[in-house]
Amino acid sequence: MKLKSKRQLASKILKVGEGRVLIDPNRSEDVDAAITRGEIRRLVHEDAIRIRPKRGISRSRARLLHEKRKKGRRKGEGRRKGAQTAVISSKDGWITRVRSLRRKLRNLRDEKAITADAYRKLYGMIKGGAFEDSAHLEEHAKTTKTSKRR
């Protein structure tokens, strides 16, 4: 039994592709006997001809990647675009740097490695951006006359 023409007619009536028209194999004689558009519509109403549901795109892979990104994965060098400040803003970098320098300076003062006057002077220098990192700060504290142990 050839139902190709009936399938084509049903697809035009239902406004879907031919691949999505599903003809009930138990009612194939009724579908074969149908000639007019009205008869095809009646068979659609009787569920002898149905529409297959659309096949969507699965989100399972997207969900998996989202979970990984929430954990901080998949953010390496190869994923990044733009300047270095596109990943960490210059302000956030500054805050991190200044906090670590001030922590180091407090430790030096508490260990009595520098005087209270030197602490105040170096604190101001940190605020002015004079030091790149804590090693630079410590080196400066040792070489200048600010430290007790030279």
VEXFIGU-670655 format. One record per residue: residue in three letters; x, y, z of N, C-alpha, C in turn. Coordinates in steps of 0.1 Angstrom, whole numbers, padded with zeros to 4 digits, always signed. Atoms other than C-alpha are relative to their C-alpha. Example, Ala and Ser with C-alpha at 12.3 -4.5 7.8 and 13.67 -1.06 7.14 Angstrom:
ALA+0009-0012+0000+0123-0045+0078+0009+0012+0000SER-0009-0011+0000+0137-0011+0071-0008+0011+0008
This chain:
MET+0008-0012+0000+0000+0000+0000+0009+0013+0000LYS-0008-0012+0001+0015+0033-0010-0008+0012+0006LEU+0007-0011-0007+0006+0062+0013+0008+0013-0001LYS-0008-0012+0002+0031+0087+0000-0008+0012-0003SER+0008-0012+0004+0005+0110-0016-0008+0004+0012LYS+0009-0003-0012-0017+0108+0016+0009+0007+0010ARG-0010-0006-0009+0014+0117+0037+0003+0014-0004GLN-0003-0014+0005+0022+0147+0015-0012+0009+0002LEU+0012-0008-0002-0014+0159+0016-0002+0003+0015ALA+0001-0002-0014-0015+0155+0054+0010+0010+0005SER-0011-0010-0004+0018+0174+0058-0004+0014-0004LYS+0005-0013+0004+0003+0203+0038-0011+0005+0009ILE+0012-0003-0008-0029+0203+0058+0005+0004+0015LEU-0005-0002-0014-0010+0201+0092+0011+0010+0001LYS-0011-0010+0001+0017+0225+0081+0013-0005+0007VAL-0013+0006-0005+0046+0201+0091+0007-0007-0011GLY-0007+0008+0010+0072+0182+0072-0006-0014-0001GLU+0005+0013+0002+0064+0148+0057+0006-0010+0010GLY-0006+0009-0009+0088+0131+0081-0007+0000+0014ARG+0006+0000-0013+0067+0142+0111-0015-0005-0001VAL+0014+0005+0001+0034+0128+0097+0001-0015+0004LEU+0000+0014-0005+0027+0095+0115-0014-0006-0003ILE+0012+0006+0004+0001+0072+0100-0001-0013+0008ASP+0002+0012-0008-0014+0045+0123-0001-0012-0009PRO+0000+0012+0009-0006+0011+0107-0013-0008+0001ASN+0013+0007+0000-0039-0004+0119-0011+0007-0008ARG+0011-0007+0007-0059+0023+0101+0005+0004-0014SER-0006-0003+0013-0038+0023+0069-0010-0001-0012GLU+0010+0001+0010-0068+0011+0048-0009+0012-0001ASP+0009-0012+0000-0089+0040+0059+0007+0012-0006VAL-0008-0011+0005-0061+0064+0051+0002-0001-0015ASP-0002+0003+0014-0055+0048+0017-0013+0003-0008ALA+0013-0003+0006-0093+0052+0009-0003+0015+0000ALA+0002-0014-0001-0092+0089+0018+0005+0007-0012ILE-0004-0007+0012-0090+0112-0012+0001+0015+0002THR+0001-0015-0001-0101+0147-0003+0007+0005+0013ARG-0007-0006-0012-0085+0171+0022-0009-0001+0012GLY+0009+0001-0011-0117+0169+0043+0001-0014+0006GLU-0001+0014-0006-0113+0131+0047+0013-0001+0008ILE-0012+0000-0007-0077+0136+0057-0001+0007+0014ARG+0003-0007-0013-0088+0162+0083-0008-0009+0010ARG+0009+0009-0009-0114+0137+0097+0009-0011+0006LEU-0010+0011-0005-0086+0110+0100+0009+0006+0010VAL-0009-0006-0010-0064+0135+0119-0008+0002+0013HIS+0008-0001-0012-0093+0142+0142-0003-0013+0007GLU+0002+0014-0005-0098+0104+0147+0013-0006+0005ASP-0013+0005-0004-0061+0100+0155+0006-0011-0009ALA-0005+0010+0009-0055+0078+0125+0013+0006-0006ILE-0012-0007+0005-0030+0104+0113+0004+0010+0012ARG-0005-0009-0011-0008+0121+0140+0012+0007-0004ILE-0013-0007+0002+0021+0145+0142+0010-0005+0010ARG-0011+0004-0009+0054+0133+0157+0004+0013+0007PRO-0005-0012-0006+0067+0157+0183+0013+0004-0005LYS-0012-0006+0005+0095+0180+0174+0012-0006+0009ARG-0012+0005-0008+0130+0167+0184+0008+0012+0003GLY-0008-0012-0005+0147+0194+0205+0014-0003+0001ILE-0014+0001-0003+0183+0199+0213+0002-0003+0015SER-0002+0004-0014+0193+0181+0245+0009+0010+0007ARG-0008-0010-0009+0206+0204+0273+0009-0007+0010SER-0007+0007-0010+0223+0176+0292+0015+0004+0000ARG-0014-0004+0001+0258+0185+0279+0002+0015+0005ALA-0001-0014-0005+0251+0222+0286-0001+0001+0015ARG+0002+0001-0015+0240+0214+0322+0013-0004+0006LEU-0013+0006-0005+0272+0194+0327+0011+0011+0000LEU-0010-0010+0001+0294+0222+0315-0002+0012+0009HIS+0004-0011-0010+0275+0248+0336+0005-0004+0014GLU-0004+0004-0013+0282+0227+0367+0015+0001+0002LYS-0015-0001+0000+0319+0225+0358+0005+0015+0002ARG-0004-0014+0000+0321+0263+0353-0003+0006+0014LYS+0003-0004-0014+0304+0268+0387+0010-0004+0010LYS-0011+0005-0008+0332+0248+0402+0013+0007-0002GLY-0012-0008+0004+0357+0271+0385+0009-0007-0010ARG-0007+0006+0011+0368+0247+0358-0002+0007-0013ARG+0002-0005+0014+0371+0255+0321+0002+0015-0001LYS-0002-0015+0001+0385+0290+0327+0015+0003-0002GLY-0014-0001+0002+0421+0284+0316+0004+0011-0010GLU-0005-0010+0010+0443+0306+0293-0007-0001-0013GLY+0006+0002+0013+0428+0291+0262-0014+0005-0002ARG+0013-0005+0000+0393+0302+0272-0002+0015+0000ARG+0001-0014-0003+0401+0338+0278+0002+0009-0013LYS-0002-0009+0011+0397+0367+0254+0001+0014+0007GLY-0002-0013-0005+0407+0403+0259+0012+0002+0009ALA-0012-0004-0008+0432+0420+0282+0000-0009+0013GLN-0001+0007-0012+0444+0406+0315-0011+0005+0010THR+0010-0006-0009+0420+0429+0333-0014-0004-0004ALA+0013+0006+0003+0391+0412+0315-0004-0011+0009VAL+0002+0011-0009+0395+0383+0339+0000+0005+0014ILE+0000-0007-0013+0405+0402+0371+0001+0015-0002SER+0000-0015+0002+0397+0439+0372+0013+0006+0007SER-0012-0006-0005+0426+0462+0379-0002+0004+0015LYS+0003-0003-0014+0408+0473+0411+0001-0012+0009ASP-0001+0013-0008+0405+0437+0424+0014-0004+0002GLY-0014+0003-0001+0441+0431+0416+0007+0009+0010TRP-0006-0010-0009+0451+0463+0435-0004-0004+0015ILE+0004+0003-0013+0430+0453+0465+0007-0012+0006THR-0007+0012-0004+0445+0418+0467+0015+0003+0003ARG-0014-0004-0002+0481+0433+0464+0002+0008+0012VAL-0001-0009-0012+0476+0460+0490-0002-0008+0013ARG+0004+0008-0012+0460+0436+0515+0012-0009+0004SER-0011+0009-0003+0489+0411+0512+0012+0008+0005LEU-0011-0008-0004+0515+0439+0515-0002+0005+0014ARG+0003-0005-0013+0498+0453+0546+0001-0011+0010ARG-0001+0011-0008+0496+0419+0561+0015-0003+0003LYS-0014+0002-0001+0534+0414+0555+0006+0011+0009LEU-0005-0011-0008+0541+0448+0570-0004-0001+0015ARG+0004+0003-0014+0521+0440+0602+0009-0011+0006ASN-0009+0011-0005+0541+0408+0605+0014+0005+0004LEU-0013-0006-0002+0574+0427+0602+0000+0008+0013ARG+0000-0008-0012+0563+0451+0629-0002-0008+0012ASP+0002+0009-0011+0550+0424+0652+0013-0008+0004GLU-0012+0007-0003+0583+0405+0649+0011+0009+0004LYS-0010-0011-0004+0601+0438+0658+0011+0001-0011ALA-0010-0002+0011+0619+0437+0624+0001+0014-0004ILE+0000-0014+0003+0610+0473+0618-0006+0008+0012THR+0005-0009-0011+0603+0503+0641-0014+0004-0004ALA+0013-0005+0002+0569+0519+0645+0000+0011-0010ASP-0001-0011+0009+0581+0550+0626+0002-0006-0015ALA-0002+0006+0013+0593+0528+0597-0013-0007-0005TYR+0013+0006+0003+0559+0510+0598-0008+0010-0007ARG+0009-0010+0005+0541+0542+0592+0005+0005-0013LYS-0006-0004+0012+0565+0553+0565-0003-0010-0012LEU+0002+0010+0010+0562+0520+0546-0015-0002-0003TYR+0015+0001+0002+0524+0519+0551-0004+0010-0011GLY+0003-0011+0010+0522+0552+0532+0005-0003-0014MET-0006+0004+0013+0545+0539+0505-0008-0011-0007ILE+0009+0011+0006+0523+0508+0500-0012+0007-0006LYS+0012-0007+0005+0493+0531+0496+0003+0008-0013GLY-0004-0008+0012+0512+0551+0470+0004-0010-0012GLY-0003+0009+0011+0520+0519+0450+0014-0002-0002ALA-0014+0001+0002+0557+0518+0456+0005-0014-0001PHE-0005+0014-0001+0560+0480+0460-0009-0009-0009GLU+0007+0010+0009+0551+0452+0435-0006-0011+0008ASP+0004+0012-0008+0549+0424+0460+0007+0000+0014SER-0005+0000-0014+0558+0414+0496+0015-0002+0000ALA-0014+0002+0000+0593+0403+0486+0007+0013-0003HIS-0006-0014+0003+0600+0438+0472-0001+0009+0012LEU+0001-0007-0013+0587+0453+0504+0010-0004+0010GLU-0010+0005-0010+0609+0431+0526+0014+0005-0004GLU-0013-0003+0005+0639+0438+0504+0003+0015+0003HIS-0001-0015-0002+0633+0476+0507+0002+0003+0015ALA-0001-0002-0015+0628+0473+0545+0014-0004+0005LYS-0014+0004-0004+0662+0455+0548+0011+0009-0004THR-0011-0008+0006+0683+0477+0525+0000+0014+0006THR+0000-0014-0006+0671+0511+0539+0002-0001+0015LYS-0003-0001-0014+0676+0523+0574-0012-0002+0008THR+0012+0002-0008+0641+0514+0584+0000-0013+0008SER+0001+0013-0007+0649+0479+0596+0010+0000+0012LYS-0009+0001-0012+0665+0470+0630+0011-0010-0003ARG-0010+0010+0003+0683+0440+0616+0005+0002-0015ARG-0006-0002+0013+0706+0448+0587+0011-0009-0004
